[in-house]
Each structure stands twice: as C-alpha cells, then as structure tokens.
Amino acid sequence: MNVTSPPKKIIIVGGGSAGWMTALMYGDALIKTGVEITVLESPSVGVIGVGEGSTPALKRYFDSLGIAEAEWMPECHATYKSGITFDGWSTKPGYESYFHQFATMVDNLTLPNFMESVHSRQRGAAIDARPNRYFLSSRLSDDCLAPIGAENFPFFTTYGYHFDATLLGQFLHKRAAALGVQHKVCHVTHAVMNERGDIAAVATQEGEQLAADFFIDCSGFSALLIGKTLETPFVSYADNLFNDSAIAMPSEIGDKIPTQTVSTAMQHGWAWKIPLTNRFGNGYVYSSSFVSADQAEHELRAKLGLLESDTQARHLKMKLGRVTKHWNRNVLAVGLSQGFLEPLEATALYLTQMTAAIFLLFLEKGDLSEKAQDLYNQEIHDYFDGHRDYIVAHYKTNSRTDTPYWRANAENLSGVSDSLKHIFQTWIEGKDLVAEVRRQNIERFYPIGSWYALLAGMGTFPAIEGGVAGDTLAPLDDFMRRCALNFRDHRTVLDEMAKMRNT
C-alpha cells in the first residue's frame, strides 16, 4: 500500500445504498476540510436490494448526520422494526416460532428473568423459555405498535427500519449532493494503474479517464476495483452457508402495519416478509443446489397466494463471503464489492456502515500506514465472520428433517467455526454463556440477549415429558401489557409523520 497522506480527491465507483451512504458520511466529515468527493454511477446498473431491513445502527447513522426520521422515512416508504420473528425453523413443541428482540431499557428488568428461566429449563424444569414473552419489543410487534414511547414513559427503545432500498439510495444521493458531493453518470470499464501498482484513474465507456488519490469500490458483486483490478482474493462462505439465490416480489398490505420482519423456513431456504407503508416486500433465499429457480418461485407464489397473479418476480444470484483485504492499496471496498451475508439478520447496510465509518476514523487521524491497514482489515474481517457465525447458528440448531436441504444444513460440520463450537459446547453443558461470549469478545457483534434468544428460541433444550408446566408468567404478561399502553398504533404514527413532512 502506497497511500502516504490523507487523500484530497476521492472517487466512489457505484451508487446505490452503499455508494450514497458512504458518500453522505464522507461528505459530511471531509468536504469542509477541502476533500473533493465524486460518485460515478452507471445508468445501466440496477440496485440489487435483496433486503429492505436494517438493524438499530441505521438510526445512529441518521442521528449522527442530523437527519430526522420525518425527513427520510415517508420518502422511502419506511416503517419501524422492533425485531424479527423466525417461523418454522424449529419443530420442537412450543418452539415452532420465536421473536429475536431489539433492545429496550425495560430489558434491564426482564432479561435476567428470561436468562434464569432458560437456565431452569436447561436443568429440566418445565418452564416457558421462549424469548417472546420476556421482551417489550415482542409485545410492540404483536400489537403493531410503533416503538416510540410516550413522553411520560422514561425508558428508551432501540429499533431498526424497513424501507425501499432504491428510494433510500435516492434520498441519500440528494442529501450528499446538498453537501457538495459531485455526481457523474458514466459507465466505468476499467482502472488505470500507476508505476507503483496503485490505481491512478478509472476509464469510462464515454472515453474519459478520471483521476483521484483514493477510490472506493461500491460496484456491487462485479467488484471492479477490489477484485478485477487489484485481484484481491475472496474467501467464500459456501461451506458455511448454502444459499446462493433469491427471489423478490411485492404483495399488498392491509390497514395494520407490523413492526417486525418475518423469516419463515421454506423447503429449501427461507422467506422474508417486510412491511413498508405501501406494500409488503417478500422474498425467498434458497440454495440452487437443492431446487431450481422455477420451483423456488412456485413455492414462494404458493406461500403468498399469488400463483395466478401476474406480479413479477425478480431473480437474484448471491455471492456469499468476503475479500481478504477490504482496504487494499488505495482502494476501499464497501458493500457487495467487499462481501455479502444472506439477509437473514439484515446485516448488509450495517456492515456497509461499519466498513465506511471505521475507515473514516483512520482518515480523520491521518493514519494510512501499513499497520493501520492491517488493523482495519482484521477488524472488518471480525465483523463479517462474527455475523456469519450467528447466521450459521440458525441453520445448525434447526430441527427440520423434511427435506435434504435442512438435513444437510444440520449435518454440515465444516460450517461451524471454532468460535461457534465453543458457544454450542458452553450452551449444551449448561455453563456460563455470558462469560464465554465475553471471553471471545464477540458481544460487539451480537449481545448476550441475542444469543439467548436464538438458542432458547430454537428449543435447544433436553426433552421434557408432558411439556411446559402451569403458566407462571402472568405477572410479566401484565407488566408488558401496561408498558405497551405507552405506545401508539404504527400506521397512525407513520401517517402523522407523512402529514407533518408535507405541511
């Protein structure tokens, strides 16, 4: 790597959510220091947009830029997201469906109760140890309530969003342009190297050569700079995660708008259902090794009741894994060009955000040394691998045996990292999972409450004859009911936000 000083001219190759998210973040931080930022966007390349959901980190992104929800949510048909329901991943009685919560301050009161119930269930007690009844975000999702508490409810909630990915990219573009980020519509064909082996310029189909000090590759799966030009090796996750294809199609939404993504196990993968203000976004993530594209589309249409519908379906191919260097020489790869995880936990924008934000810290410090590059790349590797392991854990704990796909996932030993093996061993032996997560320093990827929700929610407990004993959670149910009185109907809140924006 031959970058010796902070760049004064940055070119971002590719737009979409990744390109414009990075452009807006960097424009806000760097343009005032004299850095010139230009986004090159091809008119012929579409947005992949496999998922339309986020983690709570997206709120921190907008808050850091001073962008209110009323400014962007109505424009992107966005809704609130309190968590994810996993339906049909487990066949164990009482655990056929569970909710993975986003945190609230109320969890300080109920998480210990949940963990103690889990520990009791591990010891053989007949107790309800599914996470749903222990978390406020689950109650909000059940009742279609926006996760915005009343003024007199002094407990914060964290939440993510659902949104139209194309519209989000357009909004970010507009805000970045207002900061002074330049935009050029052109089709980049290849890069021009200098004598040191760095990229000096990119050439376009229109016959131009556009030079810069530093380049950010947001060219999607084509990975034009990081892959095709610098030939950065790619680490495939195919041994860990079998899914390589997806289908996406919309369906109608009614008066009630849920505040959750639903992930439903299918015969050869899983289907998402994401609520927007104007529609449901639906999709099927599957493995082409087990089912054809036509068969997968038929299965999704049957699930949605759209077998006779002329609604178009988009077929997508996915390349799961990551590059060995996200920052290589004078190129930073962001978004699909750097790697991808299937959208089971809506991590795509989160990884984009973290990749761009952490590199910005190095830029602002002026530290572009070889050591800095190594530290940076290892940190981003950890983020990708840590999130991969959490996704793999869903497949390893599934108890379905109805198709070869699910049996192969459960039996796949090559897909389990040493980190995940230690997690499973600690859980099965009933040892201190909190201590193990902290020993591995992986709580920064998924907090302990998420690990408990997954492992307990999938019903990874010893079998108990006769099922769960008499209900002992009635007081907790009443507590959650009363907490939920401080929240309002989701659609009502969104409609009021849209009206406020238009006045």
C-alpha angles and dihedrals in degrees: 000000000000104000103125103168137027110281122252095195124042125184119198112202108209136019127216122106094314097047097045095040088056093042093053094046093048094040091055092049105034114027091074088058092056100264115144115219125191129180117208111203128182117223090212101054116088130210115264094208098170091165134030101195137090144197121243088270090082090067089055088052094055093041091053089055094046093244113148121217091242089061098057112014099071090044091055097040085243128175134187122265123206097176146303132286116213108205125190098359091116128046095192113122111262093011102072090117135020140175124235104210133215111224127268130178088248087069087075085072101037106033093072088050090051093048092049090050089051091051091049090050090050088055091054103265115149096237135135103257099168110123098230101089095044101062133067093215089062091054091049090052093048091052097040091240124158111244092237110111126215118264091256093053102088098194121099124225127204120215144164132218143243115217147157103268094208093051091046090056090050092050093049089048091054094049093045091051089053088058092053102265107151123228129204125182107217141121114250110215104177146336129258115223128211126221092269093058096254125123110263099178145344122240122220135210087242090066102257131126113212116198130202142159094237135019132206115204111217094150095124125228090343088071090197097182107023094041114021096035106031093027092221108185118250124222108213121214091199091114090054102038122030100194115105104155141054141188123207129193137152131239135186123277126211133218094286117072115201120220095218142074113234119214111193122190112238131188095273105015136333139293128225127213115193124180120222125174092258105030148350116265109217133184146162121223110198147154116257088206089071105032139020123244092248093050091048092050091050090051092050093046090050091052091051095042090242102120091119095037124109090215107137122239123211116219117209136184120216131205108203120201139054141260121259090236121031087180109043121169106311095342131092118194115213129179124354092353090067098041146295141231121199108264096250093121097025092245100144098093091036092058090045090051094047093045092054097039097050092048089050089060089058091047093050091049091048090233109141097146127138089254091052091051092051093048092047096048092049092051093052090045088055091052093051095043093044093053090044090056093052090051092046088053089066091058096042093052096045113117099199117125100170098104137029088245095064094040091052091051093051092047097045106114096170089066095065118090122209088253092056092044089058091049092052093044092050091049096046092048091048093238129146106298092179091058092047094050090049093044089057091043091228098127087097088068099042123001122232092259089061093052091049091047092052099044095041094038091057089053097242092169135114113275117262122205112235097018127244120356126234115315113271097170100079093109090051091049090053091048091053092046091054093046089052090057086077093064132076137222111286098227092046091055092047093047091051090049091052092049092049090052092051096050 
